[in-house]
Amino acid sequence: MKIGFDNEKYLKMQSEHIRERIGQFDNKLYLEFGGKLFDDFHASRVLPGFQPDSKLRMLCELSDQAEIVIVISAEDIEKNKIRGDLGITYDSDVLRLMHIYQELGLYVGSVVITKYNAQESAELFKNRLEKLGIKVYRHYLIPGYPTNVPFIVSDDGYGKNDYIETSRPLVVVTAPGPGSGKMAVCLSQLYHEHKHGIKAGYAKFETFPIWNIPLKHPVNLAYEAATADLNDINMIDPFHLEAYGETTINYNRDVEIFPVLNAMFQRIYGESPYKSPTDMGVNMAGNCICNDDACRNASCQEIIRRYYASRRRLLLGACSEEETYKLEMLMNQADITVHDRPVVDAALTESERTGGPAAALELPDGSIVTGKTSDLLGACSALLLNALKELAGIGHEIKIISPQAIEPIQSLKTKYLGSRNPRLHTDEVLIALSVSAATSEDAKLAMEQLPKLKGCQAHVSVMPGSVDIKQFKLLSIQATFEAKYEKNSVFFNNKGV
């Protein structure tokens, strides 16, 4: 993939811009961090060259000035809300995040429990944190939030929240996921700091949408695709256009809430420091795109991948038809179809030729390899072996896995684990390949090619089992799947057997 984003320039420019924003206030800035602070793989896919941990590295450059406040909603604790990407509860993730930040030398000052109403689970979590020596603060539900500004910005509103004691100029407010109440925590602190004679500032750090590239730029359309389930819509910031005569991009929720935020700022300070939602942002990503075509192409591929993922979830009953329709509309806006993804036609053509499931993968040099279903291997497993042999320069006719490595796995599956399918999944193929590598130079050479699969595009003509989908993710292969089952059995495919 061609590099389209200058990551080092981004780290330098972003940290400098945040320092400048701190200086605009009384050396106190509450910075709301939207999205993922690290492992931002969406950004790395649509901005090739962006490192998934870029925001965290940038924050490390400010470590002497920054402290982190982690926010979690009592309602999320009460209902054991799960992070879909990690499969752990939000309260467990708070502890995980604290550990990661501290390991990197970042100072975690406290945890704030929002929407607190003496819920038993929230109280137990608070006690657990305090026993670990962690400061915990409580913020309460405020009647009429966010529209009843006179009540919210009063001693009976924000005034009832605990005042979070902070010690550094930059306070990064982050959370395990959306809806935790990060913005409310920042605004509550502005109210309390003002009571203490400090004119603190507020800013928002979100990578997408990028404010200084066109509204319908594929990078911004890819953000809409990523949030199709939330129905976020990119739009021109009308407040910025009116104030400065300049077209900038924001999204509907920030534009809708800005009049309320503006009224809060005016009530706290007597005047608002910002004239638009764009003014509140500090994102410099748009200034660091160094190859626009590379970012456009990568973003178009991301939109297509999101479309296929939506089709898969729709088949599983995990999303609505409206979400899929929105992604189809975004593809139309980007002037692309599934056929702009080369591996799609390659996989479907191979499937039609062989009369069974097939898969295709685009190698780093742009060439495409395919895999078909056989008595021994599923399409994904055959694809993986063919790709490794091609990368290693090993002839297609050469067998790189010995029968002695395959037969015990098949026997284990069918005789002892109750599987009716003797074909090897991708994880089993890799185990067999690693066993063969102990005695075969070809197998060893093929194994050494695995890192080269990172970032490769793949497509499968049917929906594979969960084991193969997981293995593609572990290998960082960006795969899509047709939304249809190999066999007419929901049970068969959900079990991935």
SULMOPE-V510141 format. One record per pair of residues at least 4 apart in sequence whose C-alpha atoms are under 6 Angstrom apart, sorted by the first residue. I is the first residue (numbers start at 0). J is the second residue. D is the distance in whole Angstrom. If there is no record, write none. Layout:
I;J;D
I;J;D
This chain:
1;293;6
2;47;5
2;48;5
3;47;5
3;288;6
3;289;5
3;290;4
3;293;5
3;294;5
4;46;6
4;47;6
4;48;5
4;49;6
4;287;6
4;288;5
4;289;5
5;287;5
6;49;5
8;12;6
9;13;6
9;287;6
10;57;5
13;283;6
21;26;5
21;27;6
21;28;5
22;26;6
24;199;6
24;200;6
25;198;5
25;199;6
26;168;5
27;168;4
27;169;6
27;199;5
28;169;5
28;199;6
28;200;5
28;201;6
29;170;5
29;185;6
29;200;6
29;201;5
30;171;5
30;172;6
30;201;6
30;202;5
30;203;6
31;172;5
31;203;5
31;204;6
32;172;6
32;173;5
32;204;5
33;205;5
35;39;6
36;54;6
36;55;6
37;52;5
37;55;6
38;51;5
38;52;6
39;51;4
40;51;5
42;46;6
43;47;6
43;49;5
43;50;6
43;51;6
45;294;6
45;297;5
45;298;5
46;294;5
61;65;6
62;105;6
64;167;6
64;168;6
64;169;6
65;167;6
65;169;5
65;170;6
66;106;5
66;107;6
66;108;6
66;170;5
67;107;5
67;108;6
67;170;6
67;171;5
68;108;6
68;109;5
68;110;6
68;172;5
69;110;5
69;172;6
69;173;5
69;174;5
70;110;6
70;111;5
70;174;5
71;112;5
71;179;5
72;112;6
72;113;5
72;114;6
72;179;5
73;112;6
73;113;6
73;114;6
73;115;5
73;121;5
75;79;6
75;80;5
77;120;6
79;88;6
80;88;5
80;89;6
81;86;6
81;87;5
81;88;4
81;89;6
82;86;5
82;87;6
89;175;6
92;96;6
100;105;5
101;105;5
109;134;5
109;135;6
110;135;5
111;135;6
111;136;5
111;137;6
112;137;5
113;138;5
113;139;6
114;139;5
114;140;5
115;138;6
115;139;5
128;133;5
129;133;5
136;161;6
137;161;6
138;160;5
141;156;6
143;147;5
148;152;6
150;156;6
151;156;4
151;157;6
152;156;6
152;157;6
153;158;6
154;158;4
155;159;6
157;187;5
183;187;6
188;192;6
189;199;6
192;197;5
193;197;5
193;198;6
202;279;5
202;280;6
203;279;6
203;280;5
204;280;6
204;281;6
204;282;6
208;219;5
209;285;6
210;247;5
210;248;4
211;247;6
211;285;6
217;221;6
217;295;5
217;298;5
218;298;5
221;298;6
221;302;5
223;227;6
224;302;6
224;326;6
226;231;6
227;322;6
228;322;6
232;250;6
232;251;6
233;249;6
233;250;4
234;248;6
234;249;6
234;250;5
235;247;6
235;248;5
236;247;6
236;248;6
236;249;6
238;275;5
239;243;6
239;275;5
240;244;4
240;245;5
240;246;5
251;255;6
253;257;6
257;261;6
261;271;6
264;268;6
264;271;5
265;269;4
265;270;4
265;271;5
273;278;6
294;298;6
304;479;6
306;326;6
309;323;6
310;482;6
311;482;5
312;317;5
312;318;6
313;317;6
313;318;5
330;335;5
342;359;5
342;360;6
342;457;6
342;458;6
343;458;6
344;348;6
345;359;6
346;357;6
346;358;5
346;359;5
346;460;6
347;460;6
349;357;6
350;354;6
350;355;5
350;356;5
350;357;5
356;372;6
356;460;6
357;370;6
357;371;4
357;378;5
357;459;6
357;460;6
358;369;6
358;370;5
358;378;6
358;458;6
358;459;4
359;368;6
359;369;4
359;457;6
359;458;5
360;367;6
360;368;5
360;456;6
360;457;4
361;365;6
361;366;6
361;367;4
361;455;6
361;456;5
362;366;5
369;382;5
370;378;5
370;381;5
370;382;4
371;378;5
372;376;6
372;377;5
372;378;4
375;422;5
376;380;6
376;381;6
376;422;5
376;423;5
377;422;6
380;424;6
380;425;5
387;445;5
387;448;6
388;392;6
388;393;5
388;445;6
391;445;6
399;442;5
400;432;6
400;435;6
402;406;6
404;431;5
409;421;5
410;414;5
411;415;5
412;416;5
412;418;5
413;417;5
413;418;5
413;419;6
423;427;6
425;467;6
428;432;6
435;439;6
436;442;5
436;443;4
453;475;5
453;476;6
454;475;6
454;476;5
455;476;5
455;477;6
456;477;5
456;478;6
457;478;4
458;478;5
458;479;5
458;480;6
459;480;5
460;481;5
461;480;6
461;481;5
461;483;5
461;484;6
461;485;6
462;480;5
462;481;6
462;482;6
462;483;6
462;484;5
464;492;6
464;495;4
465;495;5
471;476;5
472;476;6
